[in-house]
Amino acid sequence: MATASLTLPKGLPPLPLQSTQHSHIAALTSSLQTMSATSHSACSSCDGLSRRSRHLDSLTSPASETSALLALASSNLQSTSGALKDARDKFDTVADCEPAVERLFWGAREACKEVALHAERQGRGGVLPTSMKRLVDGSSNKSGGEGTMSLLKPRQNNHESDTTSPLTEQELYAGADAMEIVRDAHGYFAKRVEWRSAKETMADLERVHFIGVDAMGLLVTGHLTGAGAAVRRKVDAAPAPDTNKKSPAQRRTSTRVTAAERSEETASKTRDRLQEALQNRDLMKSVGEYEEYLPLSTRVVRELRAIFECLGGMYSDGTSLLLSASSVPSYIPPPEPSLPPGGKVLRTEKVGSGHYTQSTMQLLKTGFPQLDSYGEARRSVAYASVDGYCRQLRTARKKLMPPEGSAGSAIALAQIVDSAARDAVRCIEHTMVVVSGEKSVYRCVVSPTSSNHHHDESGPQYQRALAGCYSFVVAAAVDRLLDLIEYTFLREAGCSINLGSVGDGGAGPGNSEMDIRAAGSAAAAGLRIVDGVRMLGPSLSRLCDLASIGSGESTIASALCISLHRSTVKNCSKTLENLARSIQLDPLDGTKHVPTDARVAKVSSDVVHAIRVISPFASAYKSVSKRRTLPWDE
C-alpha cells in the first residue's frame, strides 16, 4: 500500500531523484546476483580441486616412500662396500707389509753382524752385548730355536739378496711405515674380535710386528755399539802460562795441561787446577785427557730417531708386545735392575774383578724394547772406555815399579803408592768425561723423541724407563771406577780387615806389618783420593742424573756415586788408623833402641815425615774426621 501512496498521479511527469535511485538499486541487485553466482561457481571449483588434490596424494605417496627406501638402501650399500673394502685392505696388511719388515730384519741383522765381526778382529769382542755375541757365535741360526728366526717364513730364508745386501735409509723408513700400518690394522681388528678370522689375523699381525721390533733393536744395538766411545783424546795444549796473570781467559788456559804433565802432576797442582776450574765453571774443559765427543754420523742419528719415533711408548710385558692401549696393564713394574731395599748399593763382587755390584751386570728390562737395546749397547761401550783407561794407567805404572830387593825400594814404593792415587784421581776425571759423553748421546738420540709420549697411556712409565736406562748406562762406568778405587786402597794403600796387617796388599814385599813411612805414604795417597772425590764427586753425581725427567726417584748411578764417597772416606780412615797403629807398634820402640846421646830416634823422624806428607790435605782430612773418629782425635 505504501507503493500506491508513492505513485504519482497520472498525467504528471516522474521526479528525477526517484528514477536515479531505482536505477542504482537495480544495478546493485544485478551485481549482487552476479557475485552470488560467481561465488557459487568458485566454491564448486575449489571443491573439485580439493577432491583432485586428495586423489593425487593418494596416488603419489607410495612412490615417495619407495623412493626414500631406495635412497636409504643405496646409502647402506655404499657404506657396506666401503667397509668391505677397508676390511679387505686390513686383511691384506700382512701380505703387503711383511716383505718390507723382513727386509728390515735381514738388513739390520747383517749390519749388526758386521759390527760384531769388526770388533772381534780388533780384539774388542768382550765388550759386545749378548745379542751381538750370539750373531758372531751363530747360535741364532740353529734350527728349531726360539726367537725371531722361527717367526720368519721358510721361503724367505733362501733369498741371498735379501740377507746379504746392506740396508738403505729408505728401506728403514719403509719398514717403519709398514709397522705403523700393522699397528693400525691390529687396532682395527681389536675392535672386531667377534669376527671369525679376527684372532688369526691379529696373531699374524703381532708376528710381523715382533719381527720389526727385533730388527729395530738389532739396528739400534749395531749403530750404538759400532759408534764407539763418546770421548776422544784432547789435543795437547801449549805449556801452562804464568799463574801470576789475573785475566780470566789466561786462567782458563792455564788449567789445560798436556798428558805428560798430567802423568807427573803433584797433589797440590791437581788441587789448584780443580779448584780454579770450579771457580771458573769450566770443570769439564779442565778434567781428563779426553773430551766428550758425539761419535754418530748424521745418517745414523736420523735412523735412530726414526726408530725411537716409530716404537715410541709401546710397552712389552717381556713375552709379547701390547699393541692396543686397552691391553696395557694399569700397573707397570719399575725398570730392572732396580735399587735394593733401603736404596743402598753394597759390594757383591770381588775387589779387583772389575765390578762393584752385580746390579750393573744384569740385563736391562724397562718394558720398552728400544730402550733396552740402547741401554745394553751404550753400557758396554761406557764400561769398556773406563776399563781400558784404567788398564792403560796400571800398565804404565807397572813399568816404573822397581824390582824387589833393590836399593832404595822404600822410596820408590812410596812413589808408586802416590802414583796409584794420582791415577785413581785421573780415572775419576776420565769417568766424568765418559758420563758427559754418554749424556750427549742420550740427548741426541733419545731425548728429542721422549717429549712426544708424555700424554700416552704409558707416559709416566715411559719417563721412568728413560731415567732407568740412562742410569743403567752411566752406572757401569761408575761401577768400574768404584772397584778401581777400592782396589787401589786395598792393593796399594794397604787397607785390610785387620789393622796393621798388610797380607797380599802390603806396601813392601815380605812385610807382615807396615812401617811408619809406608803407612804415612798410604795415608797421604788415601787423602789425595778423598781430595779428588770431594771436588769431583758432586759434579759426577749431577752428570749421572737427568734433570729433564725430574722424577725425584733415586737410581743405581746416583746410589753408586754416594757409595763412592762413603767407600773412599771409610778406606781413607783405615789408612789413617793403620798409620796410628804403626806408630804404636813400631819395631824400634823400646829401651834397646833409644839413643844414648842427643840423636833423634828413627821412629821420631818417621813420624815427622808422616806428618809432613799428610799435612797438605787439610780439607780432605776434615772430610774424613767429620765422618769417622780417628785415634788421635779422641
Long-range contacts (C-beta under 8 A, 24 or more apart in sequence): 86-188, 90-185, 90-188, 90-189, 90-201, 91-197, 91-201, 93-181, 93-182, 93-185, 93-205, 94-182, 94-201, 94-204, 94-205, 94-208, 96-178, 96-181, 97-178, 97-179, 97-181, 97-182, 97-208, 98-153, 98-208, 100-171, 100-174, 100-175, 100-177, 100-178, 101-175, 101-178, 101-179, 101-182, 101-208, 101-209, 101-211, 101-212, 101-215, 102-152, 102-153, 102-156, 102-162, 102-211, 103-162, 103-167, 103-171, 103-174, 103-175, 104-167, 104-171, 104-172, 104-174, 104-175, 104-178, 104-212, 104-215, 104-216, 104-219, 105-148, 105-152, 105-211, 105-212, 105-214, 105-215, 105-218, 106-162, 106-163, 107-165, 107-166, 107-167, 107-168, 107-171, 107-172, 107-215, 107-219, 108-167, 108-215, 108-216, 108-218, 108-219, 108-222, 109-135, 109-163, 109-215, 109-218, 110-163, 110-164, 110-165, 110-166, 110-167, 111-166, 111-167, 111-218, 111-219, 111-222, 111-223, 112-218, 112-219, 112-221, 112-222, 114-222, 115-222, 115-225, 115-226, 116-222, 116-225, 118-226, 119-225, 119-226, 124-384, 127-380, 127-381, 127-383, 127-384, 128-225, 128-380, 129-221, 129-225, 129-376, 129-377, 129-379, 129-380, 130-363, 130-376, 131-217, 131-218, 131-221, 131-373, 131-376, 132-221, 132-222, 132-225, 147-214, 148-210, 148-211, 148-214, 148-215, 151-207, 151-210, 151-211, 152-211, 167-219, 169-299, 169-302, 169-303, 172-219, 172-303, 172-306, 172-307, 173-306, 175-212, 175-215, 175-216, 176-216, 176-306, 176-307, 176-309, 176-310, 178-212, 179-209, 179-212, 179-213, 179-310, 180-310, 182-208, 182-209, 182-212, 183-209, 183-323, 186-323, 186-324, 187-323, 187-324, 190-323, 190-324, 190-326, 205-323, 206-320, 206-321, 206-323, 209-321, 209-323, 210-320, 210-321, 213-311, 213-316, 213-321, 213-369, 214-369, 216-307, 216-310, 216-311, 216-369, 216-370, 216-373, 217-369, 217-370, 217-372, 217-373, 218-373, 219-303, 219-307, 220-304, 220-307, 220-370, 220-373, 220-374, 220-377, 221-373, 221-376, 221-377, 223-296, 223-300, 223-303, 223-304, 223-377, 224-304, 224-373, 224-374, 224-377, 224-378, 224-381, 224-441, 224-445, 225-377, 225-380, 225-381, 227-295, 227-296, 227-300, 227-381, 227-441, 228-295, 228-381, 229-295, 229-381, 229-382, 229-384, 229-385, 229-434, 229-437, 230-292, 230-293, 230-294, 230-295, 230-381, 230-385, 230-434, 230-437, 230-438, 230-440, 230-441, 231-288, 231-290, 231-291, 231-292, 231-293, 231-385, 231-430, 231-433, 231-434, 231-437, 232-290, 232-291, 232-293, 233-259, 233-289, 233-290, 233-291, 234-259, 234-288, 234-289, 234-290, 234-291, 236-260, 248-280, 251-276, 251-280, 252-280, 252-282, 252-285, 255-280, 255-282, 255-285, 255-286, 256-285, 256-286, 259-289, 262-289, 262-426, 263-396, 263-422, 265-422, 267-418, 267-421, 267-422, 267-524, 267-528, 267-531, 267-616, 267-617, 268-616, 270-422, 270-425, 270-528, 270-531, 270-532, 271-531, 271-535, 274-532, 274-535, 274-536, 275-535, 278-535, 283-432, 283-536, 283-539, 284-432, 284-433, 284-436, 287-429, 287-432, 287-433, 287-536, 288-426, 288-429, 288-430, 288-432, 288-433, 289-426, 289-430, 290-430, 290-433, 290-434, 291-433, 292-433, 292-436, 292-437, 292-440, 293-437, 294-437, 294-440, 294-441, 294-444, 295-441, 296-441, 296-444, 296-445, 301-444, 301-445, 304-445, 305-445, 305-448, 305-449, 307-370, 308-370, 308-445, 308-446, 308-449, 309-449, 309-452, 311-368, 311-369, 311-370, 312-449, 312-452, 312-453, 312-456, 313-368, 313-453, 313-456, 313-457, 313-458, 313-459, 313-461, 313-462, 314-368, 314-369, 314-458, 315-367, 315-368, 315-458, 315-461, 316-367, 316-368, 316-369, 317-367, 318-365, 318-367, 321-369, 325-457, 328-457, 328-458, 332-367, 332-458, 332-461, 333-367, 334-464, 334-468, 335-364, 335-365, 335-366, 335-367, 335-464, 335-465, 335-468, 335-469, 335-472, 336-362, 336-363, 336-364, 336-365, 336-366, 337-362, 337-364, 337-472, 337-556, 338-468, 338-556, 339-554, 339-555, 339-556, 339-559, 343-554, 343-559, 344-559, 344-563, 345-556, 345-559, 345-560, 345-563, 346-563, 347-486, 349-483, 351-483, 351-486, 351-487, 351-490, 352-483, 352-487, 352-490, 352-491, 353-483, 354-387, 354-480, 354-483, 355-479, 355-480, 355-483, 356-479, 356-480, 356-482, 356-483, 356-486, 356-560, 356-563, 357-479, 357-560, 359-475, 359-556, 360-472, 360-475, 360-476, 360-479, 360-556, 364-468, 364-469, 364-472, 366-465, 366-468, 366-469, 367-461, 367-465, 368-462, 368-465, 371-446, 371-465, 371-466, 371-468, 371-469, 372-469, 374-445, 374-446, 374-469, 374-473, 375-469, 375-470, 375-472, 375-473, 378-438, 378-441, 378-473, 379-472, 379-473, 379-476, 380-476, 382-434, 382-435, 382-438, 382-473, 382-474, 382-476, 382-477, 383-476, 383-477, 383-479, 383-480, 385-430, 385-434, 385-477, 386-427, 386-430, 386-431, 386-434, 386-476, 386-477, 386-480, 386-481, 387-480, 389-427, 389-430, 390-427, 390-480, 390-484, 393-423, 393-426, 393-427, 394-423, 397-423, 404-509, 405-509, 409-508, 410-508, 410-517, 410-518, 413-507, 413-508, 413-518, 413-521, 414-517, 414-518, 414-521, 416-492, 417-492, 417-493, 417-507, 417-518, 417-521, 417-522, 417-525, 418-521, 418-524, 418-525, 418-528, 420-488, 420-491, 420-492, 420-493, 420-525, 421-488, 421-492, 421-493, 421-524, 421-525, 421-526, 421-528, 421-529, 422-528, 423-488, 424-484, 424-485, 424-488, 424-529, 424-532, 425-528, 425-529, 425-531, 425-532, 425-536, 427-481, 427-484, 427-485, 428-481, 428-485, 428-532, 428-533, 428-536, 428-540, 429-532, 429-536, 431-477, 431-478, 431-480, 431-481, 431-540, 432-536, 432-539, 432-540, 432-543, 434-477, 435-474, 435-477, 435-478, 435-540, 435-543, 435-544, 436-543, 438-470, 438-473, 438-474, 438-477, 439-470, 439-474, 439-543, 442-470, 442-473, 442-546, 446-470, 447-548, 463-549, 463-551, 464-549, 464-551, 464-553, 466-546, 466-549, 467-546, 467-549, 467-551, 467-553, 467-555, 468-555, 470-546, 470-557, 471-544, 471-555, 471-556, 471-557, 471-558, 472-556, 472-557, 474-543, 474-544, 474-557, 475-544, 475-555, 475-556, 475-557, 475-560, 478-540, 478-544, 478-557, 478-560, 478-561, 478-564, 479-560, 481-564, 482-560, 482-563, 482-564, 482-567, 485-529, 485-533, 485-564, 485-567, 485-568, 485-571, 486-567, 486-571, 488-525, 488-529, 489-526, 489-529, 489-571, 489-572, 489-574, 489-575, 490-571, 492-522, 492-525, 493-522, 493-523, 493-525, 493-526, 493-571, 493-575, 494-518, 494-519, 494-522, 494-575, 494-578, 495-522, 495-526, 495-571, 495-574, 495-575, 495-578, 499-574, 499-577, 499-578, 499-581, 500-578, 500-581, 500-582, 500-585, 513-582, 513-585, 514-578, 514-582, 515-582, 515-586, 515-587, 515-606, 516-579, 516-582, 516-583, 516-586, 516-603, 516-606, 516-607, 516-609, 516-610, 517-606, 517-609, 517-610, 518-582, 519-575, 519-578, 519-579, 519-581, 519-582, 519-583, 519-610, 520-579, 520-606, 520-609, 520-610, 520-611, 520-613, 520-614, 521-613, 522-575, 522-578, 522-579, 523-572, 523-575, 523-576, 523-578, 523-579, 523-610, 523-613, 523-614, 524-613, 524-614, 524-617, 525-575, 526-568, 526-571, 526-572, 526-574, 526-575, 526-576, 527-572, 527-575, 527-614, 527-617, 527-620, 527-621, 527-624, 528-617, 528-620, 529-568, 529-572, 530-568, 530-569, 530-572, 530-617, 530-620, 530-623, 530-624, 531-617, 531-619, 531-620, 533-564, 533-565, 533-568, 534-565, 534-619, 534-620, 534-623, 537-561, 537-564, 537-565, 540-564, 569-623, 569-624, 569-627, 569-628, 570-628, 572-620, 572-624, 573-624, 573-627, 573-628, 573-630, 576-624, 576-630, 577-630, 577-631, 579-610, 579-614, 580-630, 580-631, 580-632, 581-631, 583-607, 583-610
